[in-house]
Amino acid sequence: MLPAPVRVRILKQSEGILDGVSLSRLEPGLTYEVTMSLGTFLIGRGAAEENITPAVDIVIPVNAASSALTGGVSISGSKDRADDRRRAKRPPNRRLDS
C-alpha cells in the first residue's frame, strides 16, 4: 500500500530531480499533490509548506502532470544499467610471413 499523497504549496524555486519530478518545474505559489518523500524533502529544505486546508483553488497532482513537470526528462528504473563489464582482451593480430 502506498502512503497517502501530501499537498504542498511551493514557496521558492528548487533545482534537481526527485521521485522522477523536475523540481525546477514546480511553480512558487501553486499547490501540488506529491508523494510523501517529495513533500518531506521540499518542506525540510524550506521550499514548500504543507497545505492542509480543504478549500484549495487548484491542486495539481504531480503524477497526472508528470510529463509537463519533468520537462521531457525521462527517469528510468534501476534495471537500466550501463554495461560496465570489462571486456576480455584479444590477442594481438599476428601476421605469419611465409
N, CA and C atoms as a LAMMPS dump frame, in Angstrom:
ITEM: TIMESTEP
0
ITEM: NUMBER OF ATOMS
294
ITEM: BOX BOUNDS ff ff ff
-5.0000000000000000e+02 5.0000000000000000e+02
-5.0000000000000000e+02 5.0000000000000000e+02
-5.0000000000000000e+02 5.0000000000000000e+02
ITEM: ATOMS id mol type element x y z
1 1 1 N 0.836 -1.171 0
2 1 2 C 0 0 0
3 1 3 C 0.89 1.247 0
4 2 1 N 0.612 2.158 -0.889
5 2 2 C 1.395 3.386 -0.988
6 2 3 C 0.94 4.4 0.051
7 3 1 N 1.887 5.189 0.582
8 3 2 C 1.486 6.231 1.531
9 3 3 C 0.625 7.278 0.842
10 4 1 N -0.229 7.919 1.628
11 4 2 C -1.118 8.944 1.085
12 4 3 C -0.308 10.117 0.551
13 5 1 N -0.762 10.725 -0.537
14 5 2 C -0.05 11.895 -1.054
15 5 3 C -0.173 13.079 -0.094
16 6 1 N 0.726 14.029 -0.251
17 6 2 C 0.771 15.218 0.591
18 6 3 C 0.538 16.43 -0.298
19 7 1 N -0.219 17.403 0.202
20 7 2 C -0.414 18.649 -0.534
21 7 3 C 0.572 19.683 -0.011
22 8 1 N 1.346 20.241 -0.928
23 8 2 C 2.323 21.263 -0.548
24 8 3 C 2.154 22.486 -1.432
25 9 1 N 2.374 23.638 -0.824
26 9 2 C 2.395 24.898 -1.583
27 9 3 C 3.854 25.281 -1.723
28 10 1 N 4.275 25.487 -2.954
29 10 2 C 5.666 25.795 -3.233
30 10 3 C 5.947 27.242 -2.829
31 11 1 N 7.012 27.428 -2.038
32 11 2 C 7.394 28.749 -1.561
33 11 3 C 8.513 29.37 -2.392
34 12 1 N 9.454 28.527 -2.827
35 12 2 C 10.558 29.049 -3.623
36 12 3 C 11.012 28.001 -4.637
37 13 1 N 11.652 28.485 -5.678
38 13 2 C 12.12 27.639 -6.773
39 13 3 C 13.203 26.684 -6.282
40 14 1 N 13.192 25.46 -6.787
41 14 2 C 14.202 24.455 -6.452
42 14 3 C 14.815 23.92 -7.733
43 15 1 N 15.904 23.195 -7.578
44 15 2 C 16.565 22.563 -8.718
45 15 3 C 16.791 21.098 -8.425
46 16 1 N 16.942 20.315 -9.467
47 16 2 C 17.224 18.896 -9.336
48 16 3 C 16.015 18.057 -9.699
49 17 1 N 16.183 16.757 -9.542
50 17 2 C 15.114 15.797 -9.841
51 17 3 C 14.979 14.863 -8.655
52 18 1 N 13.761 14.679 -8.184
53 18 2 C 13.497 13.779 -7.071
54 18 3 C 12.188 13.054 -7.342
55 19 1 N 12.164 11.758 -7.132
56 19 2 C 10.979 10.928 -7.391
57 19 3 C 10.48 11.099 -8.828
58 20 1 N 11.404 11.335 -9.755
59 20 2 C 11.032 11.477 -11.159
60 20 3 C 10.428 12.82 -11.505
61 21 1 N 10.512 13.777 -10.603
62 21 2 C 9.926 15.102 -10.824
63 21 3 C 11.039 16.137 -10.906
64 22 1 N 11.022 16.94 -11.959
65 22 2 C 11.966 18.041 -12.086
66 22 3 C 11.507 19.15 -11.145
67 23 1 N 12.29 19.406 -10.103
68 23 2 C 11.903 20.383 -9.09
69 23 3 C 11.843 21.8 -9.655
70 24 1 N 12.588 22.064 -10.706
71 24 2 C 12.569 23.404 -11.3
72 24 3 C 11.244 23.708 -11.981
73 25 1 N 10.433 22.691 -12.228
74 25 2 C 9.125 22.89 -12.861
75 25 3 C 8.009 23.19 -11.862
76 26 1 N 8.292 23.044 -10.573
77 26 2 C 7.29 23.34 -9.548
78 26 3 C 7.261 24.848 -9.332
79 27 1 N 6.131 25.469 -9.612
80 27 2 C 5.997 26.922 -9.587
81 27 3 C 5.653 27.447 -8.193
82 28 1 N 6.424 28.427 -7.702
83 28 2 C 6.101 29.04 -6.407
84 28 3 C 4.685 29.622 -6.416
85 29 1 N 3.97 29.414 -5.305
86 29 2 C 2.606 29.908 -5.174
87 29 3 C 1.549 28.876 -5.522
88 30 1 N 1.929 27.816 -6.259
89 30 2 C 0.97 26.775 -6.623
90 30 3 C 1.005 25.642 -5.605
91 31 1 N -0.125 24.938 -5.487
92 31 2 C -0.235 23.802 -4.582
93 31 3 C -0.202 22.522 -5.405
94 32 1 N 0.633 21.588 -4.986
95 32 2 C 0.785 20.316 -5.678
96 32 3 C 0.484 19.174 -4.727
97 33 1 N -0.005 18.082 -5.272
98 33 2 C -0.189 16.848 -4.523
99 33 3 C 0.986 15.949 -4.909
100 34 1 N 1.846 15.671 -3.944
101 34 2 C 3.09 14.953 -4.217
102 34 3 C 3.223 13.744 -3.306
103 35 1 N 4.231 12.925 -3.575
104 35 2 C 4.494 11.769 -2.712
105 35 3 C 4.987 12.259 -1.353
106 36 1 N 4.856 11.417 -0.363
107 36 2 C 5.293 11.761 0.989
108 36 3 C 6.781 12.117 1.001
109 37 1 N 7.609 11.339 0.292
110 37 2 C 9.055 11.603 0.306
111 37 3 C 9.391 12.939 -0.357
112 38 1 N 8.732 13.257 -1.466
113 38 2 C 8.976 14.531 -2.144
114 38 3 C 8.487 15.693 -1.288
115 39 1 N 7.31 15.55 -0.689
116 39 2 C 6.768 16.593 0.174
117 39 3 C 7.657 16.853 1.382
118 40 1 N 8.139 15.787 2.006
119 40 2 C 9.02 15.914 3.163
120 40 3 C 10.323 16.61 2.777
121 41 1 N 10.861 16.252 1.617
122 41 2 C 12.095 16.875 1.14
123 41 3 C 11.902 18.377 0.916
124 42 1 N 10.83 18.744 0.205
125 42 2 C 10.583 20.155 -0.103
126 42 3 C 10.328 20.977 1.159
127 43 1 N 9.553 20.411 2.08
128 43 2 C 9.265 21.115 3.338
129 43 3 C 10.536 21.234 4.17
130 44 1 N 11.32 20.178 4.224
131 44 2 C 12.55 20.179 5.01
132 44 3 C 13.571 21.199 4.551
133 45 1 N 13.604 21.485 3.262
134 45 2 C 14.577 22.482 2.795
135 45 3 C 13.968 23.87 2.663
136 46 1 N 12.73 24.033 3.113
137 46 2 C 12.104 25.351 3.118
138 46 3 C 11.585 25.805 1.772
139 47 1 N 11.473 24.883 0.842
140 47 2 C 10.993 25.22 -0.498
141 47 3 C 9.473 25.117 -0.6
142 48 1 N 8.833 24.518 0.411
143 48 2 C 7.38 24.33 0.385
144 48 3 C 6.852 24.285 1.809
145 49 1 N 5.539 24.417 1.923
146 49 2 C 4.866 24.237 3.204
147 49 3 C 3.681 23.316 2.974
148 50 1 N 3.36 22.529 3.998
149 50 2 C 2.217 21.627 3.867
150 50 3 C 0.945 22.449 3.8
151 51 1 N 0.067 22.078 2.897
152 51 2 C -1.204 22.768 2.717
153 51 3 C -2.302 21.826 3.192
154 52 1 N -2.827 22.073 4.389
155 52 2 C -3.828 21.169 4.961
156 52 3 C -5.238 21.732 4.868
157 53 1 N -5.383 22.918 4.274
158 53 2 C -6.717 23.497 4.159
159 53 3 C -7.523 22.73 3.124
160 54 1 N -8.776 22.368 3.447
161 54 2 C -9.578 21.597 2.499
162 54 3 C -10.041 22.421 1.296
163 55 1 N -10.184 23.716 1.457
164 55 2 C -10.654 24.562 0.353
165 55 3 C -9.451 25.133 -0.384
166 56 1 N -9.058 24.454 -1.446
167 56 2 C -7.922 24.89 -2.256
168 56 3 C -8.438 25.18 -3.65
169 57 1 N -8.008 26.295 -4.2
170 57 2 C -8.458 26.659 -5.546
171 57 3 C -8.07 25.602 -6.57
172 58 1 N -6.787 25.31 -6.656
173 58 2 C -6.307 24.33 -7.635
174 58 3 C -5.234 23.474 -6.977
175 59 1 N -5.364 22.162 -7.126
176 59 2 C -4.331 21.23 -6.684
177 59 3 C -3.875 20.472 -7.918
178 60 1 N -2.575 20.481 -8.161
179 60 2 C -2.025 19.798 -9.323
180 60 3 C -1.419 18.489 -8.855
181 61 1 N -2.022 17.351 -9.24
182 61 2 C -1.415 16.069 -8.873
183 61 3 C -0.164 15.854 -9.709
184 62 1 N 0.962 15.625 -9.062
185 62 2 C 2.222 15.502 -9.78
186 62 3 C 2.211 14.314 -10.726
187 63 1 N 1.645 13.184 -10.335
188 63 2 C 1.674 12.022 -11.217
189 63 3 C 0.867 12.254 -12.493
190 64 1 N -0.217 13.008 -12.44
191 64 2 C -1.018 13.276 -13.627
192 64 3 C -0.344 14.284 -14.543
193 65 1 N 0.455 15.159 -13.973
194 65 2 C 1.111 16.196 -14.764
195 65 3 C 2.595 15.92 -14.916
196 66 1 N 3.011 14.673 -14.73
197 66 2 C 4.439 14.386 -14.682
198 66 3 C 5.174 14.752 -15.955
199 67 1 N 4.573 14.552 -17.124
200 67 2 C 5.295 14.893 -18.347
201 67 3 C 5.505 16.395 -18.455
202 68 1 N 4.538 17.174 -18.004
203 68 2 C 4.705 18.626 -18.035
204 68 3 C 5.691 19.076 -16.965
205 69 1 N 5.701 18.403 -15.831
206 69 2 C 6.582 18.799 -14.736
207 69 3 C 8.027 18.393 -14.964
208 70 1 N 8.246 17.291 -15.638
209 70 2 C 9.618 16.851 -15.847
210 70 3 C 10.242 17.531 -17.044
211 71 1 N 9.485 18.231 -17.847
212 71 2 C 10.055 18.945 -18.978
213 71 3 C 10.693 18.019 -19.992
214 72 1 N 10.12 16.849 -20.164
215 72 2 C 10.659 15.908 -21.137
216 72 3 C 11.761 15.018 -20.587
217 73 1 N 12.094 15.164 -19.305
218 73 2 C 13.126 14.332 -18.706
219 73 3 C 12.511 12.992 -18.362
220 74 1 N 13.13 11.934 -18.794
221 74 2 C 12.635 10.6 -18.507
222 74 3 C 13.541 9.951 -17.473
223 75 1 N 12.963 9.432 -16.408
224 75 2 C 13.726 8.783 -15.354
225 75 3 C 13.529 7.288 -15.491
226 76 1 N 14.616 6.553 -15.648
227 76 2 C 14.496 5.112 -15.805
228 76 3 C 14.753 4.433 -14.472
229 77 1 N 14.217 3.226 -14.344
230 77 2 C 14.352 2.475 -13.106
231 77 3 C 15.736 1.902 -12.934
232 78 1 N 15.925 1.194 -11.846
233 78 2 C 17.24 0.648 -11.52
234 78 3 C 17.628 -0.525 -12.411
235 79 1 N 16.695 -1.041 -13.193
236 79 2 C 17.005 -2.158 -14.071
237 79 3 C 17.844 -1.727 -15.267
238 80 1 N 17.762 -0.456 -15.62
239 80 2 C 18.547 0.047 -16.734
240 80 3 C 19.916 0.447 -16.223
241 81 1 N 20.914 -0.316 -16.616
242 81 2 C 22.266 -0.044 -16.16
243 81 3 C 23.215 -0.059 -17.349
244 82 1 N 24.238 0.699 -17.213
245 82 2 C 25.254 0.696 -18.261
246 82 3 C 26.013 -0.62 -18.206
247 83 1 N 26.49 -1.031 -19.343
248 83 2 C 27.28 -2.25 -19.411
249 83 3 C 28.727 -1.876 -19.133
250 84 1 N 29.117 -1.925 -17.85
251 84 2 C 30.444 -1.513 -17.44
252 84 3 C 31.384 -2.7 -17.216
253 85 1 N 30.987 -3.836 -17.711
254 85 2 C 31.852 -5.006 -17.529
255 85 3 C 33.124 -4.844 -18.34
256 86 1 N 34.192 -5.385 -17.811
257 86 2 C 35.455 -5.34 -18.553
258 86 3 C 35.386 -6.34 -19.698
259 87 1 N 35.91 -5.934 -20.777
260 87 2 C 35.945 -6.804 -21.947
261 87 3 C 37.213 -7.66 -21.901
262 88 1 N 37.094 -8.879 -22.379
263 88 2 C 38.27 -9.741 -22.459
264 88 3 C 39.215 -9.178 -23.519
265 89 1 N 40.494 -9.174 -23.191
266 89 2 C 41.465 -8.663 -24.157
267 89 3 C 41.697 -9.695 -25.242
268 90 1 N 41.741 -9.206 -26.469
269 90 2 C 42.019 -10.086 -27.592
270 90 3 C 43.527 -10.143 -27.797
271 91 1 N 43.997 -11.285 -28.195
272 91 2 C 45.421 -11.34 -28.511
273 91 3 C 45.701 -10.483 -29.75
274 92 1 N 46.875 -9.89 -29.832
275 92 2 C 47.171 -9.056 -30.992
276 92 3 C 47.167 -9.883 -32.267
277 93 1 N 46.782 -9.251 -33.364
278 93 2 C 46.798 -9.933 -34.66
279 93 3 C 48.252 -10.169 -35.058
280 94 1 N 48.586 -11.375 -35.359
281 94 2 C 49.931 -11.708 -35.778
282 94 3 C 49.884 -12.166 -37.22
283 95 1 N 50.724 -11.564 -37.967
284 95 2 C 50.836 -11.976 -39.369
285 95 3 C 51.949 -13.005 -39.481
286 96 1 N 51.627 -14.008 -40.172
287 96 2 C 52.642 -15.025 -40.414
288 96 3 C 53.265 -14.748 -41.783
289 97 1 N 54.519 -14.414 -41.76
290 97 2 C 55.208 -14.165 -43.019
291 97 3 C 55.715 -15.494 -43.558
292 98 1 N 55.316 -15.825 -44.755
293 98 2 C 55.77 -17.091 -45.322
294 98 3 C 56.896 -16.881 -46.261
